[in-house]
Each structure stands twice: as C-alpha cells, then as structure tokens.
Amino acid sequence: MTHRPARILTVCTGNICRSPFLERALQAELDRSWGVGAVEVASAGTGALAGHPMEPQARDRLEAAGYSADGFVARHLEEDLVAGADLVLTANRAHIGRVTTLHPRVLRRVFAFREFAHLLSAVPADALYGPVGSAREHVARATRLASAERGMGSPLSDDEADVVDPYRRAPEVFDAMAAQVMDALPTVVRALSRP
C-alpha cells in the first residue's frame, strides 16, 4: 500500500521572506530524514506578492544556513492548500486567524512556528517516537501531541511566538528573522523526523 506524502504548509504575509525560509529549511531537513517525496512542504502568503522570487536578503540568509531558494515563486494562500495540509505552521499568531477563516476545521493543526517548537519541547520523547509508520502518520502524531499541550503550560508572549517580519526593514531585522527560525528549527525537525 502506498501512502500519500505528509503535507506541511508554511504561511506568512507576502510569501517572500519568512514562509519560504521555513518551507525550504523544513523540506531539506525532512528529505534527509524520510527521503525525498515522503513529506511535501509548501508555502503561501495571506497577502502574497504572487509570482515573485524570494526576497534577496531573506534568500541570502537561507543560503547561508545551507538551504536553497532555487525556483521559489510566491503564491496566495488558498482554501485548498489549507484543507490539504496535515500541519500548518505560520510566521505569527495573526496568520492563524487568516488560515482558520479559510478552513475552520484546520484549527487543531495550525500553529505559529516558534510556538509549535515550544509545545513540542514539552512532549516526552517516548510519546513522540512511537512505532514507525508513514511520514504522514508521524507528522499527524506530533501535531496531535503539540495540540494537546496547548493551555498546559505558561503561554508564550506574541514576541516569543512570532517570527519578526523583516520585509522592507534593516538587515539586522533579517538577521533576527533567520535567528528566530534557526533557533526553533532543530526542535521541530527532531519531532517531525523519522523516529
């Protein structure tokens, strides 16, 4: 029996800085873990600059982290993208509202990226790494466990949960965006990788 790939959607505003950074970093890391094709990571923007490549300063920081922006093209967030996702990771909490407005049933599967990492850090490893199934089954397990942690501990502030929007801002803000993503990335990758 063939399993359909796990589908992860990353969301920001313009889909040229934060969500493509998340998309490309997660895709590369999960390809290493599961093999190419087991997990599909896509991105979209709530106010996308559709058709544009990744913003050059964001691309430079992505490439400095060891990932590729080749062939990236921004696109609008659409209901079918949300409905088809097993997990939606947003750049900030405000995007969660936009995602759930398009497809309310996704509520238990949508998280701000840094908050998702925070919630996963509270999940015991033995709960997370059960029997090895498909990538989709594993992503669904991690998502359920993170969702169950909501409201259990002290919540993050918006500054702690959100990835700063660097668009049209100083290079230091792009540095901060990249650092916020890269700080949370190992926890998310560990949780979503093959046990």
C-alpha positions, 0 to 999 in steps of 0.5 A: 500500500502506498501512502500519500506524502505528509503535507506541511504548509508554511504561511506568512504575509507576502510569501517572500521572506519568512514562509519560504525560509521555513518551507525550504529549511523544513523540506531539506531537513525532512528529505534527509530524514524520510527521503525525498517525496515522503513529506511535501512542504509548501508555502503561501502568503495571506497577502502574497506578492504572487509570482515573485522570487524570494526576497534577496536578503531573506534568500541570502540568509537561507543560503547561508544556513545551507538551504536553497531558494532555487525556483521559489515563486510566491503564491496566495494562500488558498482554501485548498492548500489549507484543507490539504495540509496535515500541519500548518505552521505560520510566521505569527499568531495573526496568520492563524486567524487568516488560515482558520477563516479559510478552513475552520476545521484546520484549527487543531493543526495550525500553529505559529512556528516558534510556538509549535517548537515550544509545545513540542519541547514539552512532549516526552520523547517516548510519546513522540517516537512511537512505532514507525509508520508513514511520514504522514502518520508521524507528522499527524502524531506530533501535531496531535501531541503539540495540540494537546499541550496547548493551555498546559503550560505558561503561554508564550508572549506574541514576541516569543511566538512570532517570527519578526517580519523583516520585509522592507526593514534593516538587515539586522531585522533579517538577521533576527528573522533567520535567528528566530527560525534557526533557533526553533528549527532543530526542535521541530525537525527532531519531532517531525523526523523519522523516529 
